[in-house]
Amino acid sequence: MGDTVKRLAVLGSTGSIGQQTLDIVRAFPHKFRIVGLAAGRNTDLLARQVAEFKPGLVYHPSAAERGREALPPGEYKLLSLEEIARHPEVDVVVIATSGAVGLGATLAAVKAGKKVALSNKEPLVMAGEIITREAALNGAQLLPVDSEHSAIWQCLSGETQPAAQIILTASGGPFRHYSPAQLEEVTPEQALNHPSWRMGKKVTIDSATLMNKGLEVIEARWLFNVPFDDIKVLVHPQSIVHSMVEFADGSVKAQLSHPDMRIPIQYALSYPERLANPRLPRLDWSTITSLTFEPPDLGLFSCLRLAIEAGRSGGTFPAVLCASDEVAVELFLSRRIRFVDIAGLVERTLERHRSIVHPGLEEIMAADTWARERVKQLITKG
Amino acid sequence: MGDTVKRLAVLGSTGSIGQQTLDIVRAFPHKFRIVGLAAGRNTDLLARQVAEFKPGLVYHPSAAERGREALPPGEYKLLSLEEIARHPEVDVVVIATSGAVGLGATLAAVKAGKKVALSNKEPLVMAGEIITREAALNGAQLLPVDSEHSAIWQCLSGETQPAAQIILTASGGPFRHYSPAQLEEVTPEQALNHPSWRMGKKVTIDSATLMNKGLEVIEARWLFNVPFDDIKVLVHPQSIVHSMVEFADGSVKAQLSHPDMRIPIQYALSYPERLANPRLPRLDWSTITSLTFEPPDLGLFSCLRLAIEAGRSGGTFPAVLCASDEVAVELFLSRRIRFVDIAGLVERTLERHRSIVHPGLEEIMAADTWARERVKQLITKG
């Protein structure tokens, strides 16, 4: 049994996905062992996690600056995200970081041939071509953690042919039936109150603008090698059907569950096995009477349209999309712009970008930096 | 490519499933070849099928009695159903017969280690223990053709563990919301008018009484080795979700399609491949706005309850269930009993039956004969 314990590094361990990953590890101490932890801001929580799981490998930015006294004593090495991601003692790297910060670690893990449980969308969106190429070259395995991509992955299990069509479901967010005028008045508090999922702040705002769904379309294109024309978005407010796959013969498979991120997290960790976990909720068909579906409103939610266009255009456009959205969401959360201005800022940044075809990592990071600067210029110039 | 042509025998080729199987064969002449055909009553259609597909092996009861002049000339042998089912030139035996008649052929095919595409429910219901044991012993493969069992089979594809729960969906039939008084007035014409599926007469009546769903529960128990406690029936009037499987981790997979039997027939024939077939309909998500679910009314539709009870009791009870239902449905179609009397006759026959534990084939056939006689006695005695 000892040989089958999977050694995990969780990058972003204090965020929502990181904490839920540790919940799964707690439930199966004979299946999983935490050997690496990494977090950005929440030093207190990281310290408690280090005390509990006693990882040998730790990353924390302030610890690196202020020395070891910022963290509890222990037998661990302080390393960079990339060093943990490629460390020989790690079997599975859980990329639960937020925004562009996970890109370097994802690439390091993929180049080291690791199993990479990917919850952070931006690495694949920004550098999907590079990451999937390096994964194939180095025998790395990308294990989707997002509920939608986990659903697609589960539906493709055992199939001998690729998907004919992917149907990505979207809750539609809290403002699904708002008028344009109502959307102008949306506050950060309203936007952070997602109807079906508990998530981090950035992804919750992205869900409200439908930017999140657009990033997922681009992610699906790279994870499952399906052209954009064969990826459809369908609004499904109950968040029970997490996505669907249509096959060449017209048969469709769907994956359903209670909206609880621990289910796709656990599947990514336990794959190809499934583990009976009494802490995970089960669907109760005596209470589910109707599952509804409707097309997304691309006019009202232009972030979805912008993301799909950026994905189709390729090059460094997706990196600019991610970076400008990341800055715009921060500006909205700090009440410096309105909810509807997020899409406007992203669009104006994309319009001004000169993309590079088949960019390398440095060109992608340069586009990221350019876009962040550009959004700030747009704001200060008005 | 020549080596990969699958050689098919279609038993029950003039029935609904048989004709649709031939439609699939017509669409893929380089994938499938008809080497055997068998039909009961419809001699004219069988003659046309023989002229078109030129099978080497044919069964027809009247041809056997009246000699070859009853069928068009050709280079075929007249054989019994069992002889065709185990013939060395046959790779896949499609059991598209109706009622108990398919049992002998199914057993012959399984003992000969064939791939057996099974649409006829009664063989597995009557003799599931024998058929699954012989299939395992002889390396035969049971390929479900029923839309529900095909759905479950597709959902289990690639999974390393058995289902934790099977959710069999049911359209609910045309009388889903009828009152007991309304149900008493149902005519054969009304019962033959199924809301979503085009099928043969026997299975259409069984769908209206929900007996069909009960037979499917027993079938699922044998096909997927899942205990009765873990098989649930859920009414889904749109007939788009064809069934679902819940796994140990709370994740559920569903298979969906337009209600068209050619989709599961083609999957059984092409498995593990899927074939792009432009003649098959695809789901149109711009028209599907709601999928609804409700529990079945076991009080009103007592055939479902009777079937599950007979399945749990095992022995020769399921054979008595099938035989008494087959006779009762014929009596209803010939207007000798009312719709609601079908369940009553089945129940009274089951009550009087003395079951045998782990019966052999002869004991099963004896129970079948006993039940048919018993129903007729009940009718004549009133």
Interface residues (C-beta under 8 A of the other chain):
Chain A: Q154 C155 L156 S157 G158 E159 T160 Q161 A164 I167 K232 L234 V241 M244 E246 F247 A248 D249 G250 S251 V252 K253 A254 Q255 L256 S257 H258 D260 I263 Q266 Y267 S270 P272 E273 R274 L275 A276 N277 L280 P281 R282 L283 W285 S286 I288 T289 S290 L291 T292 F293 E294 P295
Chain B: Q154 C155 L156 S157 G158 E159 T160 Q161 A164 I167 K232 L234 V241 M244 E246 F247 A248 D249 G250 S251 V252 K253 A254 Q255 L256 S257 H258 D260 I263 Q266 Y267 S270 P272 E273 R274 L275 A276 N277 L280 P281 R282 L283 W285 S286 I288 T289 S290 L291 T292 F293 E294 P295
